[in-house]
Amino acid sequence: LCDRRQRQMCIRDSDKSNSMKEYVTHNETRMGVVKTAAQSLVDQLEKVGNVNVGLASFNFSGSTERNLTALNDSYGYGNDRRSGADIVKEAIRDLKYDSKDEGGTNITEGLEQAEAMLKQGSEQSSKVVILLSDGANSNYEEDIKSISQASSMKKNGITIYTVGFAFGDGTDAVSYTHLTLP
């Protein structure tokens, strides 16, 4: 996924729509499962070294939760000094689903947010988006927009990996193969 020779920028794009508050066990929500996977990924990328990670999220709109952060760098002073990986994992822990009932899933918004963050980074770096979600877009029109956005990002040298979390509870099985372009 990430080559040691050049600084990577991996944006993790996380779904925070209302469906993420549903429980998959008696004490774990969908959001909790996704957060655990996301934090594990940060741990793995930290071992690779020389990786920048940012966190974008989406529901009916997209937002930046954490700008690009070098995982192996240290931030802060004295006793407040922390690694970039710890800072990114804190942003993941703090991620909340939309508390309003109007939060749908709009993947295009998340992709646009991730692309904007990647444009702020170095031109020479590999650019990767890892999309994490438990469901498809809220409507078919958004599917078309997401495919168009993903195609545009591919043309701009951005690789998109998708991770769909289907929980076997009658929700749509997630199929993002149309976004993960060869």
N, C-alpha and C positions, 0 to 999 in steps of 0.2 A: 504493500500500500504506500509506504513512504520510503523514499530513497535517501540514504545517509549522505549522499554527495551534495545535495542542495537543500536549502531551507524550504520546508513544505508549509503550505497553509491549508489546513483542514478545517472546514467549517462544519460544525454539527448543527443540523437543522432539526429542531425538535417540535413535535406536535404538542400543543397545549390546549386543544379543543375540549369541549365538555365531556366527550366520551372518555377522556383520560382519567376522570375521577371515579369511574366505575371500578368496583373491586373484582380482582381475579382470584383472590383467596380471601379468607375471612379478615386478613389484616394487611393486604397489599393491593394497591390500586394499579391500574395500567401505567399511570405516571411513575409510580415507584419502580415498576419493572423496567421501564425505559430509562429512568435515571440510573439504575444499577448498571445497565448495559453501557450507558454513556460514560459513566465514571470508570468502568473497566477499560473502555476504549482509550480514555485519557491515560490510564496507567500504562497501557501497552505502547502508546505513542511516546510517552515520556522515556521509555526504555530505548526507543529508536534514536532519540536525540535530535536536536536541530529541527524541531517541529513547532510551528505556530498554530494555535487553535483558537477559534472564536466560536461563539454560540449565538445562533439566531433561533427564534421560535416563531410559531405561527398558530393562529386559529382562524378567525375571519380576517385578521390582518397580520402583518409580519413585524417583528421587532428584534432589535439587537440586545441580547442579554449580557454578552461579554465581547469586547473587541478582540482582535487578534492578539494573542499573548504567547510569548515564547515559553514553552513548558519547562525548559531546563534553566531559565534565567531566574534570578532572585529579585524580588520586589520589596520595597519598604526599607525601614531602618531599624537597627537595634533589635529589640524583642519582637517588633512587628514584622520582621523579615519573613517572607514566605516564597515558596517556589511558584512559578507560573502554573504548574500542574495543580497545586493546591487552590490557587485562585480560580482556575477554570472549573474544578470540581465543586467549589463553593457556589459558583454561578449555576451549576447543574442542580445542586441540592436546593437552591433557592427558587428554582423554576416552579411556577404554579400554573394550574389550569385556570381557564377563564371562569370566574365566579358567577358571571352573568349567564343566563340561559340562552343568549344569542350567539355563543361561540361555536361556529361551524369549523369545518376543515377546509382551508384554502391554501393548498400546497404552493400555488404560484406566488403568493405573498412571501412565503418562506424562502423560496428559490431566489426571488428578487432581492430580498434582504441579504442573503448569503452572497450573492454576486456583488452587491454594493460593498460589502465588507472586503471581499477578495480584491476588488479594484484598488483598495487602499494599500495593498501589499506590494512586494517587489515583483517586477515584471519577469524576472528570471526564475522565480519559484514555481514549483508545481502547485496547481490549484485544485483542491478536492472538496466536494460537498458530500457529507454523509447525511442522508435524509432519514429520520426516524419517525414513524407514525403508526397508528393502530387502525387507520381507515383511509378510505378514498376521499377525494374531494366531495364537497357537499352537493355539487350538481355537475351535470355533464359539460356545461359550458366551461366550467373551471378545468375539467380534464383537458379540453382542447388548449386552453391557455397554458396549462402546465407543460404540455408536450411542446408547445411553441417556445416557452421560456427555456426548457431543458435543451432544446435544439440550438437555440441562440447561445446558451452557455457553452455547449460543446464546441461550437464554431469559435468561441473566444478562448478555447484551450482549458476549459474547466471540466473535470471528470466528476460525474455524479454517481455515487453508490447509494442504493436504497435499501433500507431495512424495514420490512413490514412486520409488525407484531400482530398476528391474528391469534385470538385467545380462545377460539373454539366455543364461543358463547352465542353463536347465531349472528354475529356481526359480519360484515363483508370481509371475506378473505382479501388481504391486501395484495394487489398486483401492481407493482411499480415498474415492471420490465419495460414499459413504454418510456419511462424516464431515464433508465440506465442505458444510455445509448452506447453502442460499440465504438 
